[in-house]
Amino acid sequence: VDLRVKMGAHYGRDFLNSSNTKMGSDIMVSELEKVLGDDICYTYKDGDRSINKTKRDSIDLSECVLPFVNLETKEFKEIQNYLASQVITETKGVFTDLPYSGFTDELLANAEVLPLENKKQLLSTLNTKYNGITYKFGVGGLHGSCHNKTYHTTDDYIICDVDVTSFYPSLAIEHRFFPEHLGVEYCDVYDDIKQRRVVYKREGSPFNLALKEALNATYGNSNNEFSPFYDPKYTMTTTLSGQLSLCMLVEMAHRHISDVQVIQANTDGVTFYIKRDEADKIDDVIKEWEEATSLDLEKVYYKSMFVRDVNNYLAVYDNGGVKNVGAYVHNLLNTGAERWEKDHSMLVVPKAVEAYLVHGKCYKEFLREHDDRFDFYLRTKVNKTDKLVGRDVDLEEIEQQRITRYYMSTDGIELLKIMKPLAKKTISKKLRGEWKKLGAEWTEKQEAKILELLKTGQPFSIAHAVYDRSDVTVAVSDACVQAVADMQPKPRYSAIQKHKLCTVANQAQELVNIDYKFYETQIEKLIEGVGITLDVNKKSL
């Protein structure tokens, strides 16, 4: 809130209710207008405002791969050749649900193909396997990772993480590409923001976070047709050149270092597991890559890395600091980058996991000694068209708030979401059969009437099966009555925590009768997710 107030005063805008991305986008617009004029992002005419943007009828992806990209291994070279051969009319579908017919035999041989994909002759995600890791390509960036593994720095191996400094902004700045309607001066404004952010970061200024959002928002919005940064060719140039350049980094590491594993590659960097006596060779890799791309790499070392997958892991820095990602995140506040919009449910779980994995504490003792009740709370939210109820031991249903806070307890209620009935599209065979037994004629008009009611989810009477009205008494069998009853639209129930009890805590009351077993189960899933087998007789690692 304080950051938004300060940035709002600085730019003369109201950021108080803006998301991080919206604030970053507005800051970038303000910076461009200040240098290039008020009409650079929007056109104003007769009191109306229209967005300036670049639309493309088609994009030749060979033009979106920057000249420095040079891949040598067959696995990555096949990916580059495939992408360069494509001409697209929209960015959606470039990397997903791809027909086999568009691939060479070599590319398919290197790809990870699931049985269902093979049956459909579609590759769900463009990917290739290289030295034991499957690398997946997408508009959001390159992703590849080991799964369910734990790594430690030892006398024989080190963990080295290499990230590109301000990757996507730097790519555009150094290689001078830009949304066409904004002109090449866009790169200069972009660079100025990047340089100021470096100063703010060094000074510990909160403006650092705001300018970080400004730098990052531009790429994301370049694929948003309602944004003044919209130019899908800029989007594709950024993501294709970025992903392929990281593939170059992986190739170089395997070429320079004889004993190296990739732990993961994730959007803007790669984490390596390197034989200690070859550790200095990573510097040769970094130098070669920086010279080829004109970008900068930052290097850090980890003591340990606990990996479930590319988006969920926990890493311990050499200095003892901890990096929490995905399911292992708990430090959402008091970090300088508060994430109030994130779900803060059950933070005691990742905290206990970190205590166990990093600090060697017993997670069961941690749970019982933890005294912040807010870390035990969960939150659920249902749509406006749905209803949240609590079902007690007598099966009575008590309606709850649409957004409800609760914690898991050994007594209390079961929370259930009640959704509107699904519209039925056909008349049941049972109803048809029972009506036929009555010798009644089934006309197209009668069937159409029932179907109309079924599709709208409305209840209907037996008379609707004969007449276009509901106020007529029809003598029918009990079986026919039951067949109609069975077809009535029924609300759908979905348990928030299946077969588990909880206590609603919208007033943030103290915890009573906590179901510790529930929380322990969630903790154990995260610990076992990184490849560690729990010993029930062992309190800690």
N, C-alpha and C positions, 0 to 999 in steps of 0.2 A: 504494500500500500504506500509506504514512504517513497519507494522508488518511483511509483506511478505519479505521485504528487509532484516530486522533483522534476521528473521528465516532462510532465504536463506543463509546469511553470516555464521550463526551459524552451519548449517548442510551441507554447501557446495552444495546447490541445488538451482535451480531457481523456486521460488514459485510465481513469479509475476503474471502469468496468470492462476494459479491454483485455483480451487474452494476450499472452506473451507474443504470439505470432502477429496479432492485430497491431499491438503497440510497435513491434519491430517494423512492420510494413509501413505504418504511418510515419515513423521516424525517417525511414528511407525516402518516402515521398517528400517530406519536409526538406531533407538535405538536397535532393535533386532540384526541387523548386527554388531553393535558395541560390543555387549556382546556375541552373539552366532556365529558370523562368517559371512563372506560375502555370503556364499551359503545357509543361513538359509531360505531365502524367494525366491531366484531364483537360478537355476542351469545354469552355464555358460559352454558352450562346443562349440569348433570350431567357436568362434565368435558369437554364437547365445545365446539367453537368453530364458529360459523356466520358467514358473511359478510353484513353489512348492505348491501343494494343496492336500486336502484329498477328494477323491470322494467316495460316498456311493451308493452301489446298493440298499440298503434299510435301514430304520431307525426304530427301535422299540421305539415308543414314551414313553413307560414305563421306558426306560432307561434315558429319558431326564427330568424326574421329580426328583429333588434332594430329598434326604431322609428326610429333615426337613419339607417338605410340609405335612401338616396335616389339612385337612378341615373337618368340623363337620356338617354344615348345609346341608340339602338334595340338595338344589339348586346348591351349589358349588361342593359338593361331586359328583353329577351326571356328572358335567363337567369334573372333574378330572378322574373319572372312564372311561368316554368316550375316553378322550385323551390317557389314559394309555393303552387302548385296541387297539389302531391303530398302524399299521405298514405301513410306507409310503415309496414311491420310489422317491418323490420329495416334496419340501416344498410348492410348489404352490398347492392351493386347500385344505390345511389342515383345514382352518377355513371358507371356503366359498363354496356356492352351494353344500350343503351336503344332500344326500338322507335321507328322513324320515326313511327308512328301517334300517339305522345304529343307530337309537336312541331308548332309552327306552321310555315308555309312560310317565314316570315321567319327563324326560328331556324335552320332547316336551310340556308337560303341563306347565312347568316353563318358556319356551322360548316365546319371542315375535315373533309371526308369522303373516306375512302380507297375505292378501287374495290371491294375485297372487302366493305367495310361497306355500300356501296351495293347490292351483289348480295344481301346478307343482310337489307337493310333494317334494320340495327342500327348505332347510333352507339357505337363502342367506348368513347369517353370524352366526357363532356359538355364542349363547348368552343365558343368563338366567336372569330372573327377581328376585330380592331379595330386600325386604323392599322398594318397590316403584321405584327402579332404575333398568334399563336394562343394564346389563354388557355385552359388546361385546368383543370377544377374536379375536386376529389377530396377524400376524407375527410382526407387528409394536408395539404391546403392548395392555394392557387392556384399554378400554374406556367405561365410563358410566357417565351419567350426567342428571340432571334435565334440563328442557328446558323452555326458555322464563320466567325466574324468577329473582327477585332481593332480595338479603338478606342484612340485616344490623345488626351490633352488637348493642344490646340493653341492658337495665337493666336485661333482662331475658335470652338472648342468646348471644353466642359468635361464631365467625367464626374462625376455626383453620385449617390451612393447614399443612399437614405432608408429607414431601418428603424424599425419600431414597437418601442418599448421594452417588453420582456417581453410580447409581443403577446397570446398567449392567456390568460395569467394576468391581465393588466391588463384585458382585455375582460370577464372574469368579475367582477373586483373592482369596476370602475367601474360596471358595469351590473347588479350584484347578482343574478346568476343562479348556480345551484349544483346539485349532485346533490341531488335532493329529500330523500332520507333523512338528509342531513347538515345540512340547515337553513341559513338565511341567515347564521348565525354562521360558517359555513365561509368566507365571503368575508372576514371580519375576520381569521381565522387566516391565510388565504392572503395578505392584505395585509401582515400583520406579518412573514411570511417574506420577502416581496418587499422591504420596507423594510430589514430586517436585511441582506439580500443586498447592497443598494446600499452600505451601510456597509462590509461585508466586502470588497467589490470595490474600494472606494476605499482601504482599508487594505492591499490585497494579501494578504488572509487566504485560506488554502486552503478555509475554510468557505464562501467565495463559490461555489466549484464545487459543493459538496454541496447548498447551498440552490438553486442553479440547477437541479440535477437534481430536487430536490423540487418546484419550480414546474412543470417540464416534464413530470414523470412523471404528474401528475394528469390532464391532458387525455388523454394516450395511454391511460391505464388506465380512463378513463370509458367506453370502448367494450369493456372486457374484463370479461366476466361473472364472472370469478373474482377481481375486485378490489373492495375496499370503496368505490371511487369510481365504480362502475358506474351510469350513468344515460345511456342513449343519446340522450335529449333534450338533455342537457347537451352531449354530443358534437356533435350537429347544430347546436345554437345557437352553439357556439364556431366550428365550421368554416364554416358558412354565413355568419354575420355577419362573420367575419374575412375570408373571400374577397371578399365583396361590398363590404366597406369598402375593400379594396385596389383594387377596380375603381373606386370613387369617387375614390381618389387618382390613378389613371391618367386618369380623365375630367377632373379638376380641372387636372392638368398640361397636358393638351392644350387646355383652355379658356383658361388664363392665358398660356401660352407658345406663340408662333406657330411657332417652330422647335425642336421637341423630338422625340426618338425614345426609345422604351422599349428599353433593351438587354435587360432581363429583369425579371420579377416572380417572386419565389420565397418563398412561404409567409408571410414577415413583413416584406417590403419590396419596393421597386422601385428599379431603377437607370436613370437618365436620361442621355441625351446631349443637351446643351443648348447652344444658340448663346450664346457668351460675353456678348454685349451684352444678353442677357435673363436672365443668371444670377441676378440679384437677385429675379426673379419666383418662383423656387422657394420663397422664404421666404413669399410670399403664399399659395402652394399649401399649404405646411405649416401655416400659421396657420389657413386655412379648414378644412382637414381635422381638425386638432386640436380646433377649436371644435365641429365637427359630431359627432365621435366620443368626445370626452372622453379621448382617448388621447394619448400623447406620441410624437413622431418624433425620431430621431437622424439627423444628416446628416454624411456624410464625403465626401471627394473622392478620386478615383483619378487617377493619372498615366496609367495604361494598363489595359486590360482585354482579356484573351485568352479568347474564349468558344468552346468546342466546342458546348455546349448548357447547359440550365439547371442541370444537376447536375455539370458538369465545366468548370471555368474557373480562370483565374489572374488576380488583380487586384493592381496595384501602388498602394499608398497615396501620397498627397502627400509623406509623410515618408520614403518609401522602403521601408516595410514591405510584406510580400507576403502576400496571402490566397490559399491554395491549397485548391481544392475538388475532390472526386471523384478522377479519374484523375491530377490534378496535385498531389495531397497527398504530401508526403514528411516533413513535420515532425510525426511521430507521437509523438515523445518530447521531453522537456526543454522542454515548452511550458507547463507548469503544468496541463495537462489530458491526461496521458499516455493513449494509447489502445492498451494492450497487446492488447486483443481484436481489433484490426484486423489485416488481412493485411499484413505488412511485406515482402512479396516485391518484389525488384527496385527498391528505392528509388533506385538510381543513375539510373534512367530519368527520373522527374519532377525529380530534382535537376539532371540535365543539361539538361532542357527549360527549367527556370527559369534556369539559367546562360546559356543561349542567348538566350531571349526577353527576360529582364530585364537581364542584365549584359553581353550582347553577346559571350559567350565561345563558342569553337568546341566544339560538343558532342562531336566525335570526340576532340579533345585532352582535354576534361574526363574522358571515359571512361577514357582510358589513363593519366591522371595521378591518378585517384581511388584512394585507398589504403585505403578502408574495405571490406574484403572482404564484410562482412555486407550491404552495400548491393547486392551482386551476387547474393546468394542468393535463391532462390525456395523456396516451400513448397507441397507438395501433400498432400492428405489424402483417403483413400478410406474408404468406409463399411465397417462391420464385416463385411458380407456380401460385399464385394469384396476383391480382392487386388491389390497393387501389385508389379510385376516390372520388372526391368531386362533388356532384351534386348541381348546383346553382338554383336560382328561375326560370331560363329559361330552366331548365332541361338539361342544358349542363353539360357534365361530364369532369372534369379536373383531370388528373392523379396526384397522390400524391406520396410522398416517401413511401417506403415499411414500414419504421418505422417513425411514425408521432406523433408529440406532438400537442395537441389542448386543447381548453377549451370550455365549453358550453356557448353559447351566444344567444341573442335574435334575431340576424340576422346572415348571413353567409351561410354555405353550410351544406349539409347532407353527412356524410362520409359513403361510401359503399364499401364492399369487393366484388370483382368479382372473382368467382371461375370457374375452368374449367367445361365444361359440364360433367354430369354423363353419362357413357356409357349405351346405351339402349340395352336390351337383347331380346326384342321381337318386332315383326312387328305389328303395330296397326291394330285393327279390321277394322277401317275405310279404311285404304289403301287396305287391302285384299278385302273388299266389293266393293270399287270403281273399283279395277282392274278386279274383277269378272264380273262387269257390262259391261266391254269392251269385254268380251268373250275371254280374253287373257288366255293362259295356264300358270299356275303357277308351275314351275318346282322346284325340290329340289335344283338344282344348282343356280337358280335365288334367291331363298330365302336365301341360304347360303351366297351368295355374299352380299346381303343387310345386313344380320346379322353381317357379318364380318366388314362392314363399321360402323354399329351402335355401335359395341363393342369398336371400336377404337376411337369413337367420331368424325369420319370424316363426312363431309357433302356428300350427294350423289344425283345423278340426277335421273329423272324418268326412263331413259334408263337402269339404273342398274337393274330395276325390270324385264327386259326382256332379255337383253344381258349382257355379261361379258365385257362391255365396256361402256364408257360414251359419245362417240362421235356420237351416233345414234339418229336421230330425231324420236320421237314416238308421234303419234296423240292420245291425251288423253283428257278426260273431265276436265273442270275447277275444279270440285270436287276432281278429282284424283291429280291434281297439288297441291291443298290445303292440301290434306291428306299427300302428301310427304313433303310439307313445314312444316306442324305441327310436323313431325317426325324429322326434322333437329335438331342436337344437339344444345342446347341453353346454353349460359353462365348463371351461377347462381349468384344472387345478395343476399347479406346479409348486413343489416344495422348495423353499429357499435353502434350507439345509435338511436334506432328506432324512426322515426318521430321527431327527435330533430336536431336543428341547432347547429353548432359550428364554431369556428374560428381556423384555423391552426396557430400554434405558434412555428414553428421550430427555429425561431430566438429569442425565449424567449422575445417577445415584450410585451409591457404593455397591460393590460386587458381593453377591451372596450365592453360595452353593455353585461355585465355578465348576464347569465340566473340564477339568484339567486334561482328561483323556483325549477330548476332541482337539485341544490345542497341541498336545503331544503328537498326535497323529499327523497334523499339518507340518510340524517341525521335522518329524522323521521323514516325510516325503521329500522335503527340500534337502535334507542331509544325504539321503540315499540317492537323490537326483544327481549328485556330483560324483557318484561311483563309490561311495563309502558304505560299507556294510556295517550296520549297527550291531554292537554286542550288548545284549540286554544286561549282562553282568558287569559292563564297563560304564562308569559314569561319564567319562570324557575321553577325548582323543589322547 
